[in-house]
Amino acid sequence: MDQAVIAHLRLSDTNFGTEDEHTAIFVLEERLEAAIIKANAGEFDGNEFGGGECTLFMYGPDADALYDAILPILQMNPQARGGYAIKRYGEARDPNAREVRVAW
């Protein structure tokens, strides 16, 4: 699980977002996790709220396969509108790991 997709979702304020946003993102997380499992692409590892965004962490052996598994869900989800992801090809501690920013 040395590659990652880290999705960044915008929130409605510059802090932690609203309770409604949290609820919508928790539902989104369940859908993302199910898609990742179905595609056997890795795992959903959690979230982090703050600074006006929610960051979602997903890990697997192939960042492209992981992104392909979640892309349709992100494209159709209103909470994900205006967001982007970082596909990381390598471990977090590897300073040479290539990262690519992608939008949906």
N, C-alpha and C positions, 0 to 999 in steps of 0.2 A: 504494500500500500504506500509506495513511495512517491506517487504523483497526487495532485490535488486539483480540485476546482473550488475556488473561493468566490462565492457570489455576494455582491454588494447591492443591497436594496435601499432606496431612498425612503426616508421617513418624512412626515409632514412638519416636523420641527427640527431644531438643531440639537436636540437632546436625545431622548429615548423613545419618541413617538407616543401614540395614544394607545389606550387599552384595546380599542377596536383594531388598530394596526397589529398589535401583538397577537390578538386572536386570529386574524387573517393569516399572519405569517406562520403561526403554529399549525394551521390547517395546511398551508403550503408545504411546510416541512414534512408532514405526514405523506403527502403526495410525492414529494421528491424522494423520500426514503423508500416508498413502495416501488417507484420507477427504477431506482438504483438496484434494489434487490431483484426485481424482475429481470433486469438486464444483466445481473450478476457482474455489475461494474465496480463494486466497492461498498462503501458505507457512508451514511450521513453521520456527522460527528457532533453537530450542535450549532449554536448561534451565539452571537454577541451583539447586544444593543448598545448604542452610544454614539455621540457625535453626529447625530442626524441620520444615521444609517443602521441597518441590521446586516451583519455579516454572517453568511451561512458557510459552514466548513464541510467539505466532502472529500473523501480520499479513496484511491483505488490504484490498481496497477497501470492504468492507461487513462490519462487525463482527457483524451479525445473521446474515448468510449463513455466515460463518466459524463462529460458534457453533452454528448449525443443523447444519453438516456434522460437527462433532465431538461434539455432545451425545449421540447414541446410544452412542457408544463410551465416553464418560465414565460414563454411567449404568450400563453393564454391567460396568465394570472394577472389581474389588475394591480395587485400589490407589488409585482415585479417590474412594472412599467418604469422605464427610465433607468433601470439598473444595468449592471455589467458584471462580468466574471473575470477572474484571473485563472488561467490554466497554468499550473506549475508542473514542469516536467523534471521531477527530481525531488529529493527530500528538502524539507524546510531549512535544515542546517547546512545544505550545500550552497555555498555562495555563487556557484557557477550554474545552478539550475536555471534553465530557460523559463521565462514567464511570458505569457501572451495575454493581452487584454482583449476580451471579446464582448460584444453587446448582443442582445437578442432582439 
